[in-house]
Amino acid sequence: MLDRKSRSLCGLTRRNVLAAGASLAVPLFIGSAARAATGGTLVWGKSLEMTMLDPRTALVGSAWQLQYLVYDTLVTMGDHFEVQPGIAESWEQPTPSTYVFHLREGVTFSNGRAMTAADVAGSIGRVVDPKFGSWWACQMGSVKSVQAVDAKTVKIELNERFTPLLPSLAASMTAILPMKELQEGTFNPSKELMGTGPFMVTAHQQNDYWTLTRNPHYWRKGYPKFDEVSIRIITDDGARLAALQSGAIDIANFENPDAPKLLQGGANVKTAIQQTGDLYTLALNPVWDQSPFRDQRLRQAVNLSLNREQIRDVALSAQGTVSGVAAAVFKDGCTPTIARDVAKAKELAASAGGLSFAMVVQTSEAIQRIAQVIQQNVAEAGIKAELNVVDEGVFVDKVFVTGKFQASPFFWSAYADPGMVAAWWEPSVSGFTGKYVVSVPELNDLVHAERRTPNGAERTAQLKRICALVDDGAQMIPLVTKPVTVGYRSDRIQADIHPFEGYNDTLRHIAEFSRV
């Protein structure tokens, strides 16, 4: 995912980088003892417009958030990152590299046509077919074939075992599209949305609003509870907060780490902070010939000077978890393996002749705060950091297109498996990080190996070693996980939403939301 806050692209090109927008996401828990009512309209204050409609090529969480309201996937994620049935009600794995999925009965697209196994196989085939160039293909392993065995059975065969395959199939990039209509030319996924999910799009005004109404053919009988979802694009945190407090909207997401405090005291306005595997990181560029971080001693000096607890407490208002590259919110996640040591950081910097560097910083409130704390941390080790705040286009060009930067803080989506994001630390897998990451042979081998190793003690040990190598190399330094705040009107809506999220599915259980 590539946006103001999260960058995760395989086979990235200049065109699709510059086309990428921004994202923010988090589901929540909303409870009420009042009696739930069906019907009515849910009003969502969404922080960013959706600019990339085709699930296969959508790089940004702002697109994923809305796609989940319209599309379904083969499997979905549970409350704690466990894989659960989606369009596939069951599946088996007859061999380590073969998966057989059994599709639900009665699944229908919003145009009234029954979904078939050919739609499923064709949709997933678009993701892994090299001619389409989907960035998500590298998170699905080496796919040999995707076949519709019969009308209700789909088989995926891999060339070798790929442990994160099931979690990867829960991502919106693998959404099930109406392939018959797509092939006939009556449906264009880059211009419209049509799926088997709970809602369908009925109106849209760019940068203003989306209107979604109940899909009358939705396969879950009695759902969704709401007749309509009105999405209002409100990019300013303060404006969304005011709209929530006034009752103009029912629910909204917030990027500002101070949002929980700002929302306190509002009548019937409550907050929910959801934990994610998303990681704030600090990239120190060893590739560009004008970067001092070609010297590993200087990268290690910065790493040793960082006070991650202070970054969390000061920059992020005590939200998030200090984490290694395998995010600490996962069962097999890790915490940093290198403790803060300012004296050693000074020694390393001095041995290399001192250090002064520039950080390319996005306009995001949270990112700017993180950069300021980092600046203070390294100063204690005698290191000078200059902050250069730039707009989104300049940031993307410097970091993800040209690689002409010295250092930059940003964040990655960690998805739904602790080993998925580790791929971005190895350019032979991700490709695009070669602009600012040098391949390390042992890390390279481990990143490839853990993706083929079954879940268990061996994979856990591989992930922990990956965490240690990432800390030692200090090319992209994991800092803190990125929780997100959602504000809601507890007097207006009732819902029960999972506490963890990996795919920016803000309204994952929207079909069950109802008016109080």
C-alpha positions in Angstrom: 0.0 0.0 0.0 1.3 3.4 -0.9 -0.1 6.6 0.6 0.8 9.3 3.0 1.2 6.7 5.7 1.8 3.3 4.2 4.0 2.1 1.3 3.9 -1.4 0.1 4.2 -2.0 -3.6 5.6 -4.9 -5.7 6.7 -4.0 -9.2 6.2 -0.3 -8.5 6.3 2.1 -11.5 6.6 5.8 -11.6 3.1 6.1 -13.1 1.3 4.2 -10.3 3.4 5.7 -7.6 2.4 9.2 -8.6 -1.2 8.1 -9.0 -1.3 6.8 -5.4 -3.3 8.8 -2.9 -3.6 8.5 0.8 -5.3 6.3 3.4 -6.4 6.0 6.9 -8.3 3.2 8.5 -9.5 1.6 11.6 -12.6 -0.4 12.7 -13.9 0.1 16.2 -16.2 -1.2 18.9 -19.5 0.7 19.3 -21.9 -0.6 21.9 -25.3 0.4 23.1 -27.9 -1.2 25.4 -30.6 0.4 23.3 -32.7 -1.6 21.0 -31.3 -1.8 17.5 -33.4 -0.6 14.6 -33.1 -1.7 10.9 -33.2 0.7 8.0 -32.1 4.3 7.8 -28.8 5.8 6.7 -25.4 5.6 8.2 -23.3 8.7 7.7 -19.6 8.2 7.6 -17.1 11.1 7.6 -14.3 9.6 5.5 -10.9 11.3 5.7 -9.9 10.8 2.1 -11.5 10.4 -1.3 -11.2 7.1 -3.2 -9.2 7.6 -6.3 -8.3 4.1 -7.4 -11.3 1.9 -8.1 -9.9 -1.3 -9.5 -9.1 -3.6 -6.6 -6.3 -5.3 -8.5 -4.3 -2.0 -8.9 -5.6 0.0 -5.9 -2.4 0.9 -3.9 -4.0 2.9 -1.2 -6.0 2.2 2.0 -8.4 5.0 1.2 -9.6 2.9 -1.7 -9.6 -0.4 0.2 -11.9 1.1 2.9 -14.7 1.7 0.4 -14.1 -1.4 -1.7 -14.9 -3.7 1.3 -18.4 -2.2 1.4 -19.0 -3.4 -2.2 -16.8 -6.5 -2.8 -16.3 -9.8 -1.1 -13.2 -11.9 -0.9 -12.7 -15.7 -0.7 -11.7 -15.5 3.0 -11.8 -12.8 5.6 -10.0 -11.9 8.8 -11.4 -12.4 12.3 -11.0 -10.3 15.4 -7.4 -11.3 16.0 -6.0 -11.9 12.5 -7.4 -15.4 12.2 -8.5 -16.5 8.8 -12.3 -17.0 8.5 -14.7 -18.0 5.7 -15.8 -15.4 3.2 -17.2 -16.3 -0.2 -15.6 -19.7 0.4 -17.5 -21.4 3.2 -14.8 -24.0 3.6 -11.5 -25.1 2.1 -8.9 -27.8 2.4 -5.2 -28.1 1.6 -4.6 -31.6 0.1 -0.9 -30.8 -0.4 1.4 -28.0 1.0 1.0 -26.2 -2.3 -2.6 -26.9 -3.2 -5.8 -25.2 -1.9 -9.3 -26.2 -2.7 -12.1 -23.7 -1.9 -15.8 -24.6 -1.7 -18.0 -21.6 -2.5 -21.2 -20.6 -0.8 -24.6 -21.1 -2.3 -26.7 -18.1 -3.2 -24.0 -15.6 -3.8 -25.1 -13.0 -6.3 -23.7 -9.8 -7.8 -25.7 -6.6 -7.3 -26.9 -6.8 -10.9 -28.7 -10.0 -10.0 -26.4 -12.5 -11.7 -25.3 -15.5 -9.7 -21.6 -15.6 -8.9 -19.8 -18.6 -10.3 -16.5 -20.3 -9.7 -15.3 -18.8 -13.0 -15.8 -15.3 -11.5 -13.7 -16.3 -8.5 -10.9 -17.9 -10.6 -10.9 -15.1 -13.1 -10.7 -12.4 -10.4 -7.7 -14.1 -8.6 -6.1 -14.9 -12.0 -6.1 -11.1 -12.8 -4.0 -10.5 -9.7 -1.3 -13.1 -10.4 -1.2 -12.8 -14.2 2.1 -10.9 -15.0 0.5 -9.1 -17.9 -1.7 -7.2 -15.5 1.2 -6.2 -13.3 -0.7 -6.3 -10.0 1.5 -5.1 -7.1 -0.2 -7.7 -4.8 1.0 -10.7 -6.7 4.2 -10.9 -4.7 2.2 -11.4 -1.6 0.5 -14.5 -3.1 3.7 -16.6 -3.7 4.4 -18.4 -6.9 1.0 -19.3 -8.3 1.0 -22.1 -10.9 -2.7 -22.1 -11.7 -6.1 -20.9 -10.6 -8.9 -23.1 -11.8 -12.7 -23.4 -11.6 -13.0 -27.1 -10.9 -16.8 -27.0 -11.1 -19.5 -24.3 -10.5 -18.8 -24.1 -6.8 -15.2 -25.2 -6.4 -11.9 -23.3 -7.1 -8.4 -24.7 -6.9 -5.3 -22.7 -6.4 -2.0 -24.5 -7.1 1.3 -23.0 -6.1 4.8 -23.9 -7.4 5.9 -24.1 -3.8 4.4 -23.7 -0.3 3.5 -20.1 0.6 2.5 -19.7 4.2 0.7 -16.3 4.0 -1.5 -17.3 1.0 -4.7 -17.5 3.0 -4.2 -14.1 4.8 -3.3 -12.6 1.4 -6.7 -13.8 0.0 -8.5 -11.7 2.6 -7.1 -8.4 1.0 -9.4 -6.3 -1.2 -6.8 -6.7 -4.0 -8.3 -10.2 -4.4 -11.9 -9.0 -4.5 -14.3 -11.1 -6.5 -15.4 -9.2 -9.7 -18.1 -10.0 -12.2 -15.8 -11.5 -14.7 -18.5 -12.3 -17.3 -19.5 -8.6 -17.5 -15.8 -7.5 -17.4 -14.9 -9.7 -20.4 -18.0 -8.6 -22.3 -17.1 -5.0 -21.7 -20.3 -4.0 -19.8 -18.3 -3.5 -16.6 -15.1 -1.5 -16.2 -13.6 -2.0 -12.7 -11.4 1.1 -13.1 -14.5 3.3 -13.5 -17.2 1.5 -11.5 -17.8 -0.9 -8.6 -20.0 -4.0 -8.7 -19.6 -6.9 -6.3 -21.4 -9.3 -4.1 -20.9 -7.3 -0.9 -23.6 -5.7 1.3 -23.9 -2.4 -0.6 -23.8 -1.0 -4.1 -22.8 2.5 -5.3 -25.7 4.6 -6.5 -24.2 8.1 -6.5 -20.8 9.8 -6.4 -19.5 13.4 -6.5 -15.7 13.5 -6.6 -14.1 14.9 -3.4 -17.6 15.4 -2.0 -19.7 12.3 -1.4 -20.5 8.7 -2.2 -24.0 7.1 -1.7 -24.3 3.4 -1.3 -27.5 1.5 -1.0 -28.4 -2.0 0.2 -27.5 -4.7 -2.2 -30.9 -6.5 -2.6 -29.1 -9.7 -3.6 -26.7 -9.9 -0.7 -26.1 -13.5 0.3 -26.4 -12.9 4.0 -30.2 -12.9 4.5 -31.4 -10.1 6.7 -28.3 -8.0 6.1 -27.2 -5.3 5.9 -29.2 -3.6 8.6 -28.8 -0.1 7.2 -30.6 0.8 4.0 -28.0 3.3 2.9 -24.4 4.5 3.7 -23.7 8.2 3.0 -20.0 8.8 2.8 -18.9 12.4 3.1 -15.3 13.2 2.2 -14.1 15.5 4.9 -10.3 15.8 4.7 -9.8 18.2 7.7 -9.6 16.5 11.1 -11.1 19.5 12.8 -14.1 19.6 10.4 -14.8 15.9 10.9 -14.6 16.4 14.6 -17.1 19.3 14.5 -19.4 17.3 12.2 -19.4 14.4 14.6 -20.0 16.6 17.7 -22.9 18.3 15.9 -24.5 15.0 14.8 -24.0 15.8 11.1 -22.2 12.4 10.8 -22.4 9.2 12.8 -18.8 8.0 12.6 -15.4 9.3 11.5 -11.7 8.3 11.5 -9.0 10.5 12.7 -5.2 10.7 12.0 -4.3 13.2 14.7 -2.8 11.4 17.7 -4.6 13.9 20.0 -8.0 12.9 18.6 -9.0 10.9 21.7 -8.4 14.0 23.9 -10.1 16.3 21.5 -13.2 14.1 21.4 -13.5 13.9 25.2 -16.4 15.8 26.7 -18.6 15.8 23.6 -22.2 14.7 24.3 -22.7 11.1 23.1 -19.3 11.2 21.3 -17.0 8.4 22.2 -13.8 7.0 20.8 -12.3 3.7 19.9 -8.6 3.1 19.4 -7.9 0.1 17.3 -4.6 -1.7 17.2 -3.0 -2.4 13.8 0.1 -4.1 12.6 1.0 -0.9 10.6 4.6 0.2 11.4 6.1 3.7 11.6 9.6 3.3 10.4 12.7 5.5 9.8 14.4 4.9 6.5 18.2 5.7 6.4 19.2 5.5 2.7 22.5 3.5 2.0 22.0 3.6 -1.7 22.1 7.3 -2.8 25.7 8.5 -3.2 24.9 11.8 -1.4 23.6 10.0 1.7 25.9 9.6 4.8 24.1 6.4 5.6 26.1 4.4 3.1 28.2 4.0 6.2 26.6 1.3 8.5 28.2 2.8 11.6 26.2 6.0 11.1 23.0 4.0 10.6 23.7 2.1 13.8 24.5 5.4 15.6 21.0 6.7 14.7 19.3 3.5 15.7 21.1 3.4 19.1 20.1 7.0 19.8 16.3 6.4 19.2 14.0 6.5 22.2 11.0 4.6 20.9 9.1 4.9 24.1 9.4 8.7 23.8 8.3 8.5 20.2 5.2 6.6 21.2 4.4 8.7 24.3 5.2 12.2 23.0 4.6 12.0 19.2 1.7 9.5 19.3 0.1 10.5 22.6 1.0 7.2 24.2 -0.7 5.2 21.5 0.9 2.2 19.7 3.4 -0.4 20.7 7.2 -0.3 20.4 7.8 -2.9 17.7 10.3 -4.7 15.5 9.7 -5.5 11.8 7.3 -8.4 12.6 4.7 -6.2 14.3 4.4 -6.8 18.0 0.6 -7.0 17.7 1.0 -10.4 16.0 1.4 -13.7 17.9 4.9 -14.1 16.4 5.8 -10.5 16.4 8.9 -9.0 17.9 10.2 -6.0 19.8 13.5 -4.2 19.0 16.5 -6.3 19.7 18.8 -3.3 20.1 18.4 -1.2 23.3 19.0 2.6 23.4 22.7 3.4 24.0 23.5 7.1 23.5 27.1 6.7 24.6 27.7 4.0 22.0 25.8 6.1 19.4 28.2 9.0 20.1 31.2 6.7 19.7 30.1 5.3 16.4 29.2 8.8 15.0 32.6 10.1 16.1 34.5 7.2 14.5 32.9 8.0 11.2 33.8 11.7 11.5 30.5 12.9 12.8 27.0 13.0 11.3 24.6 15.6 10.0 21.7 14.6 7.9 18.4 15.8 6.4 15.0 14.1 6.9 12.3 14.3 4.2 9.1 14.7 6.2 5.5 14.5 5.1 2.9 17.1 6.2 1.1 14.5 8.3 0.7 15.7 11.9 1.8 12.3 13.3 4.8 12.0 11.0 6.0 15.5 11.7 5.8 14.8 15.5 7.8 11.6 15.0 10.5 13.5 13.1 10.7 16.1 15.8 11.3 13.5 18.5 13.9 11.7 16.4 15.6 15.1 15.9 15.8 15.5 19.7 16.9 11.9 20.2 19.9 12.1 17.8 20.9 15.5 19.1 21.7 13.7 22.5 24.3 11.7 20.6 25.8 14.8 19.0 24.0 14.2 15.7 22.3 17.0 13.8 19.1 16.3 11.9 17.5 18.9 9.6 13.7 18.5 8.9 12.5 19.2 5.4 8.7 19.2 5.3 7.4 18.5 1.8 4.1 17.9 0.2 3.0 14.5 -0.9 4.2 14.7 -4.5 7.7 15.7 -3.5 7.8 13.0 -0.8 6.8 10.2 -3.2 9.2 11.4 -5.9 12.2 11.6 -3.5 11.6 8.4 -1.6 9.8 6.0 -3.9 10.7 7.2 -7.4 14.2 8.6 -7.5 15.5 7.5 -4.1 17.3 10.8 -3.7 16.9 11.4 0.0 19.0 10.7 3.1 16.4 9.8 5.7 12.6 9.8 6.0 10.0 8.6 8.5 6.8 6.9 7.1 4.8 3.9 7.8 4.0 0.5 6.2 0.9 -1.6 6.4 1.7 -4.9 8.0 -1.4 -6.7 6.6 -2.5 -9.8 8.4 0.5 -12.0 8.8 3.8 -11.1 10.7 6.0 -12.2 7.8 4.2 -10.3 5.0 5.7 -6.9 5.7 9.2 -8.3 6.1 9.3 -8.7 2.3 9.8 -4.9 2.0 13.2 -5.2 3.6 14.4 -7.4 0.8 14.6 -5.7 -2.7 14.6 -9.0 -4.5 11.0 -9.5 -3.3 9.7 -6.0 -3.3 11.7 -4.5 -6.1 10.9 -0.9 -5.4 12.8 -0.7 -2.1 16.0 -1.2 -4.0 15.9 2.7 -4.3 17.0 2.9 -0.7 17.6 -0.6 0.7 20.7 -2.8 0.0 20.1 -6.5 0.0 21.7 -8.5 2.9 22.4 -12.1 1.9 21.3 -13.7 5.2 18.2 -11.5 5.4 17.4 -12.2 1.8 17.5 -16.0 2.5 15.4 -15.7 5.6 12.7 -13.5 4.0 12.3 -16.1 1.2 12.5 -19.0 3.6 10.0 -17.8 6.2 7.4 -17.4 3.5 7.8 -21.1 2.7 8.0 -22.4 6.3 4.8 -23.6 8.0 3.6 -21.7 11.0 5.3 -23.0 14.1 8.5 -22.9 16.0 10.8 -22.8 13.0 9.0 -19.9 11.4 8.9 -18.0 14.7 12.6 -18.4 15.0 13.1 -17.2 11.4 11.0 -14.1 12.1 12.9 -13.2 15.2 16.2 -13.5 13.3 14.8 -11.3 10.6 14.0 -8.7 13.3 17.5 -8.9 14.6 19.1 -8.5 11.2 16.8 -5.5 10.4 17.9 -3.8 13.7 21.5 -4.4 12.9 21.4 -3.2 9.3 19.3 -0.1 10.3 18.3 0.6 6.8 14.6 0.9 7.6 14.3 1.1 11.4 10.9 -0.1 12.9 9.7 2.3 15.6 6.1 1.9 16.8 2.9 0.4 15.6 0.2 2.7 14.3 -3.1 2.6 16.0 -5.9 4.7 14.6 -8.7 6.5 16.4 -12.4 6.4 15.4 -15.0 8.7 16.9 -18.6 7.8 16.9 -22.1 8.7 18.1 -23.0 6.1 20.7 -26.6 7.5 20.8 -27.0 7.0 17.1 -25.4 3.7 15.9 -24.8 0.2 17.3 -22.1 -2.1 16.2 -19.6 -4.6 17.4 -16.3 -4.4 15.5 -13.0 -6.3 15.9 -10.1 -4.8 18.0 -7.4 -5.5 15.4 -7.2 -4.7 11.7 -4.6 -5.5 9.0 -6.2 -4.3 5.8 -7.7 -0.9 6.4 -11.2 -2.3 6.5 -12.6 0.4 8.6 -16.2 -0.9 8.5 -15.5 -4.6 8.4 -18.8 -5.6 10.0 -20.9 -2.8 8.4 -23.6 -5.3 7.4 -24.3 -5.7 11.1 -24.3 -2.0 12.0 -27.7 -0.6 12.9 -29.4 2.6 14.1 -30.0 2.8 17.8 
